């Protein structure tokens, strides 16, 4: 089995690609039952889909631009008959409690250690942090969710088949390896924005720009594209302090993940 798959979802083709991925899980990851083994000989896809139901565990980063597309993924999977569990914090669980709409979607809330990480009490979403200077503290708090998530997965029924988690939850690669299931890394940004960000980070062009308002040219593109450091996402902006530690772990974890989902 090829453990390093690359999966890119485009909105207009999302449902068809999602189905292909589900079938890939059926064919390569799940252990076939006697019924599916027999049916596979006659009708592989239809038979396995009728007998095997996968359980996807989704961990969205607590930020509107990351949670909303992950909710769409949850709905698409559930509409195809898959079991979906969304793991988030107590406050964010209340924000999305009405998303199921009759679908097989569970929302499991976890206590967010905001105060322990140096954030104000009840600060559970990036739209609530005092400033970008608090971004590193927010990531410290998300890292502290690793143990509660591991304990949750150990008790979940049916057993999880796959984890789809935001790139910020780098430790879910380790969790997935422990439970011997694939982890897909979710990027809340689009393909072009993701490529531009990575080109800038690899070239280190932003490190040589003094002001957040000065424009820089993105290298490696066929056309001239300019933007400022202020327009970069927090993880790619060298002006945001204390995040390099987290970014390095996210990059390493992504290399060892099963694949990537792009919004």
N, C-alpha and C positions, 0 to 999 in steps of 0.2 A: 504493500500500500504506500502510495506517495504521501508522506506526512507533511510536505510543504506545498500546500495548494494556495493559489492566489485567486481570490474571488472579489470581483468588483461589481457592485450593484448600481445600475443607473435607474432613476425613478420610473421611466417609461417602460423598462424591461424588468422591473423588480420582481413581479410575481413569477414570471417564467424562470428566471435565474434561481429564485428561491426554491422552486419545485425541483430544479436540477440538483441543487445542493441537498435537499431532503433525500432524493433518490440516491445520491452519492453516499449519504450516511447509511441508508438501508443496505447498499451493496457492499460497503467496505468496513463499516464499524460495528454494526449490531450483529450479535451472534444469532444465526438463523434458528428458528424453531423447526421441529419436524414438519409442521404444516407448510411453512414458508419454503423449506428446502424442497419439498415435493412440488409446490406450486411454481418454484423458480424455473423448473424444467419446461413448464408450458408457457407461463406468462410472467416473466421476472418482475417487471415494474408494478403491474396491476396487483399481482398476488401479494407481494411484499407490502405494498401500501395498504392492502385490506387487512393484513394480519399484524403488522407492527406499527406501533404508535411511538414516535420519539418525544422526548421530554427536553425542551429547550429552556435553559436558565439564562435570563437576561439581566445584566448589571449595567444600567445606564449611569453615566456621570450625572451628578445632581446639578444640572444646568439646563435651562429650557431648550437651547439649541442642540443638546445631546439627547435629552429625554424624549422630545417629540418624535424624532425619526425612529428611535428605538421602540416607542409605542406602536408606530406604524409596522415595524418588523414583527412585533408580538401579534398584532391583529392579523397580518398576512399569514403567519404560521398557524395561528389558531383557526383561521377560516379553512385551512387545508386539513384540519382534523388533528393537528399536533397539540400536545400539552405544553403550555407555556407558563413559566413562573418568573415574575419580575421581582428582583430583590432590590430594595431601596430603603431609604430612611423613613422614620415615622412621619415626619412632616411632608415629605414628598409622596409617600403612600396616600396621604389624604388628598393631595393635589390631583392624583390620577385614579382615584378609587372608582370612578364611573366609566373607565375605558373598556371594561370587559364586554358590555352590551350583549350578554348571552353567550359569549365565547368562552372557551376553556382556558381562561387566563387567571392565574392566582397572583396576588400581590402580597409579598411577605415583607413586613417592616422590620428594620433593625434600628437599634439605638445608635445615634450618631455621636461620637465622642468630641463634640465641638469644644467644650470647655477644657477638656484634657489636652487638646491640641493648641490651646491658646486663642480660640475664637470665642465670640460672644455666645452665650447660651441661646440655643434655638437657631443658630446659624447653620443651616443644613443644605443650602443651595448657593451656587456661585452668584446668583442675583441678590444675595443677602450679605456677602462679605463687605466689610467696611471700605476696602480699597484693594487694588491689585497687589499691594504689599502683603496682603493676607493670603495670597494664593498658595504660598508654600505651606502655611499652617493648615489650609484646607486639604492639601494633599497628604499632610501628616495624618490628619483625621481619617482620610479614606484608606490609608495604609493600615490603620488600626482596626479596620473592618475585616481583615483577612481571617482572623480566628473565628469570629462569629459566622462568617460565610462558610468556612470549612465545617463547622459544627452543624450548620443548617443543611448543607449538601449531604452530609453523612446520614441525616434523618429523613431526607426528602423521599417521598414515594409518589410515583414510581422513580426508580433510580434515574438521575439526570443522564441524558445522552450527549449533550453538547452545551458549552458555555459560550454565549455571545456577550462580551464585556467591553466597555469603553477602554481605549488605550491607556487611560489614566490608572486603571486597575491592573497595573503590570503584574502584580502578584497572583492574579487569576491564572496565569500560565503555569505557575507552580502548583496551584490548587488543581487545575485540570490534569496535570501530570500525576498528581497523587491519586486522583480518582480514575485515571486512565481513560479520559474522555477528551475530545478535541476542544480547543478554545479558538474562537474567532475574535479578532481584534476589530472593534468598531471605531471608525473615524467619523466624527460629526460633520466634518467639512466635506466639500465636494472634491472631485478628482483633480480639477485644475488648481484649486487653491492648495490642495495637499501637495501637488507636484511643485508649485512655486515655493511653498514653505520649505520643502526638503532641499530644493536647489539652493536656497539662501542659507540654510543651516550647514549644508555640506561645504559650500564655498566660503562660509563665515563672513560674507559681505557685511551683514549688519554690525559686526564687531568693529568695523572701521568707520562707521557712521556716527558722528558725534551727537547730533541732535535728533530727537524723535520726530521732528518735523522735516528733516532733510530727506530728499528723495534718493533712492538707490535703484540701480538697474538689476533686474533678475538675470543671472547668467544662464546660458544654455537653452534659450528659447529662440525660435525662428523670428519672432517679432520683438520689438522693444517694449518691455513692460516695466513700469516704475511704480514704486510704492514707498511709504515711509515705515519706520520702525513702529510707529504708533498704530499702524494698520495690521501688524503681525499679531498672531495669537500669542497668548501669554507664554506658552512653552517654547516658542521660537524667538521670543524677544529678549535679547541679552540685557535689556534695561530692567527687566523684572528680576528681582533678587531672590536667591535661595531655591531656584527650581532646577538647576543643572543636575543635582543628585537624582531627582525624580525622572528627569528627561532621559538620562542615561539608562535607567532601569526600564523605562518604557520601550526604548529602542531595542534593548537586549531581549526583553520578553517577547516583543513582536517577531523577532527572528526565529524564536522557538515555538511560535503559535502555528496553528493548522492553516490559517488563512486570514484574509483581511476583508472587511466589509466597509465600503465607502458610501457615504450618504449621497 
